[in-house]
């Protein structure tokens, strides 16, 4: 996906689904931290952060690492002094510095994770919109279509792709009503 294609798709989803950009960006960045931790088996004690550029879709991961002189034992948690000084010119051996540490193949992982996070946020936003819609109708009569009837009651299709359940004790006791609802679509 080209740089501007990501921005267009990202903004289109935000607009269509009425989601706040900063909320989705924060959610994607949080998911990227989790994806990074899984990808490299990083400790949850290690400080890791991710930054998403919403215009390009590029994710950059930063991790806190200990400064070592010349012998890296674990590149997940250690960084050479010369590399650390590019970030912090005053870095000393044994210091902890936050350095860019995005894995080479992280773009693919990031894209998959971003897609999942956006889909989850869309589902959450749709559920929230449904709840707000129906909270305004508490105490009012609403109409819907009977979708199924079972021993517990009837499943009713409502507005906004929602379903409701009408327990048997809430139904009007009438032979004709049961006959009619049994054959409803």
C-alpha positions as CSV (number, residue, x, y, z in Angstrom):
1,X,0.0,0.0,0.0
2,X,1.4,3.3,-1.0
3,X,2.0,6.1,1.6
4,X,-0.9,8.2,0.6
5,X,-3.2,5.2,0.1
6,X,-2.8,4.4,3.8
7,X,-3.6,7.9,4.8
8,X,-6.7,7.9,2.6
9,X,-7.9,4.6,3.8
10,X,-7.2,5.5,7.5
11,X,-9.1,8.8,7.2
12,X,-12.0,7.2,5.3
13,X,-12.5,4.6,8.0
14,X,-12.3,7.4,10.7
15,X,-14.9,9.5,8.9
16,X,-17.2,6.7,7.9
17,X,-17.3,5.1,11.4
18,X,-17.2,8.4,13.4
19,X,-14.1,7.4,15.3
20,X,-11.7,9.9,16.9
21,X,-8.3,9.9,15.1
22,X,-6.2,10.1,18.3
23,X,-8.1,7.3,19.9
24,X,-7.4,5.0,17.0
25,X,-3.8,6.0,16.7
26,X,-3.3,5.4,20.4
27,X,-4.9,2.0,20.1
28,X,-2.8,1.1,17.1
29,X,0.4,2.2,18.9
30,X,-0.6,0.2,22.0
31,X,-1.2,-2.9,19.8
32,X,2.2,-2.4,18.1
33,X,3.9,-2.5,21.5
34,X,2.2,-5.8,22.2
35,X,3.1,-7.1,18.7
36,X,6.7,-6.1,19.2
37,X,6.9,-7.8,22.6
38,X,5.5,-11.0,21.0
39,X,7.7,-10.8,18.0
40,X,11.0,-10.5,19.9
41,X,9.9,-12.1,23.2
42,X,10.6,-8.9,25.1
43,X,10.0,-8.6,28.8
44,X,6.9,-6.6,30.0
45,X,9.3,-4.9,32.4
46,X,11.2,-3.3,29.5
47,X,9.9,0.2,28.5
48,X,8.7,0.0,24.9
49,X,6.7,2.5,22.9
50,X,5.5,2.7,19.3
51,X,4.8,5.7,17.1
52,X,2.4,5.6,14.1
53,X,2.7,8.2,11.4
54,X,-1.0,8.4,10.3
55,X,0.0,9.9,6.9
56,X,2.4,7.1,5.9
57,X,1.3,4.2,8.0
58,X,4.9,3.7,9.1
59,X,5.3,2.4,12.7
60,X,8.5,3.0,14.6
61,X,9.2,1.1,17.8
62,X,11.4,2.5,20.6
63,X,12.8,0.4,23.5
64,X,14.8,1.2,26.6
65,X,18.2,-0.5,26.5
66,X,21.3,-0.6,28.7
67,X,24.4,0.9,27.2
68,X,27.3,-1.6,26.8
69,X,30.8,-1.0,25.5
70,X,31.4,-3.6,22.8
71,X,29.9,-7.0,23.6
72,X,26.1,-7.2,23.1
73,X,24.8,-10.3,24.9
74,X,21.1,-9.6,24.2
75,X,20.2,-7.1,21.5
76,X,16.7,-6.8,22.8
77,X,17.9,-5.1,26.0
78,X,21.4,-3.8,25.2
79,X,22.8,-1.2,22.8
80,X,26.4,-0.2,22.0
81,X,27.8,3.0,23.4
82,X,28.4,4.5,20.0
83,X,24.7,3.9,18.9
84,X,23.4,5.2,22.3
85,X,25.5,8.4,21.9
86,X,23.7,9.1,18.6
87,X,20.5,9.4,20.6
88,X,22.0,10.9,23.8
89,X,25.5,12.3,23.4
90,X,26.0,12.2,27.2
91,X,25.2,8.4,27.5
92,X,27.6,6.5,29.7
93,X,28.2,2.7,30.1
94,X,25.4,1.2,32.2
95,X,22.9,4.0,31.4
96,X,19.4,3.2,30.1
97,X,18.5,4.9,26.8
98,X,15.5,4.7,24.6
99,X,16.5,3.8,21.0
100,X,14.7,3.0,17.8
101,X,14.5,-0.7,17.6
102,X,11.9,-1.5,14.9
103,X,12.4,-5.1,13.6
104,X,13.2,-5.5,9.9
105,X,9.9,-7.3,8.9
106,X,7.7,-5.3,11.3
107,X,5.8,-3.5,8.5
108,X,3.8,-6.7,7.7
109,X,3.1,-7.4,11.4
110,X,2.2,-3.8,11.9
111,X,-0.3,-3.8,9.0
112,X,-2.0,-6.9,10.3
113,X,-2.2,-5.6,13.8
114,X,-3.5,-2.2,12.7
115,X,-6.2,-3.9,10.7
116,X,-7.3,-5.9,13.7
117,X,-7.3,-2.9,16.0
118,X,-9.2,-0.8,13.6
119,X,-11.8,-3.5,13.1
120,X,-12.1,-3.9,16.9
121,X,-12.5,-0.2,17.4
122,X,-15.2,-0.1,14.7
123,X,-17.1,-2.9,16.4
124,X,-16.8,-1.1,19.8
125,X,-18.0,2.2,18.2
126,X,-21.0,0.5,16.5
127,X,-22.0,-1.1,19.8
128,X,-21.7,2.2,21.6
129,X,-23.8,3.9,19.0
130,X,-26.4,1.1,19.3
131,X,-26.5,1.5,23.1
132,X,-26.9,5.3,22.8
133,X,-29.7,4.9,20.3
134,X,-31.6,2.4,22.5
135,X,-30.9,4.2,25.8
136,X,-32.9,7.2,24.4
137,X,-35.9,4.8,23.8
138,X,-36.1,3.3,27.3
139,X,-39.7,3.1,28.4
140,X,-41.0,3.5,24.8
141,X,-42.6,1.0,22.5
142,X,-40.2,-0.2,19.8
143,X,-41.1,-2.4,16.8
144,X,-39.1,-5.2,15.3
145,X,-39.4,-8.4,13.4
146,X,-39.7,-11.8,15.1
147,X,-36.6,-13.7,13.9
148,X,-36.9,-16.9,16.0
149,X,-39.0,-18.4,18.8
150,X,-37.7,-20.9,21.3
151,X,-38.5,-22.2,24.8
152,X,-37.1,-19.1,26.5
153,X,-38.9,-16.5,24.3
154,X,-38.7,-14.7,21.0
155,X,-35.7,-13.1,19.3
156,X,-36.6,-9.8,17.8
157,X,-34.7,-8.0,15.0
158,X,-34.5,-4.2,15.8
159,X,-33.1,-1.1,14.2
160,X,-29.3,-0.6,13.7
161,X,-28.7,-4.4,13.3
162,X,-29.6,-5.0,16.9
163,X,-31.5,-7.9,18.3
164,X,-33.7,-8.1,21.4
165,X,-35.1,-11.0,23.4
166,X,-38.7,-11.0,24.5
167,X,-39.1,-13.6,27.3
168,X,-42.3,-15.7,27.2
169,X,-43.7,-14.0,30.3
170,X,-43.6,-10.7,28.4
171,X,-45.7,-11.9,25.5
172,X,-49.4,-11.2,25.2
173,X,-51.2,-14.4,26.0
174,X,-53.2,-15.1,22.9
175,X,-53.5,-18.2,20.8
176,X,-53.7,-16.2,17.6
177,X,-50.6,-14.2,18.4
178,X,-48.5,-17.3,19.0
179,X,-49.8,-18.7,15.7
180,X,-48.9,-15.5,13.8
181,X,-45.4,-15.1,15.4
182,X,-44.5,-18.7,14.7
183,X,-44.7,-18.0,11.0
184,X,-43.1,-14.6,11.0
185,X,-39.9,-14.2,8.9
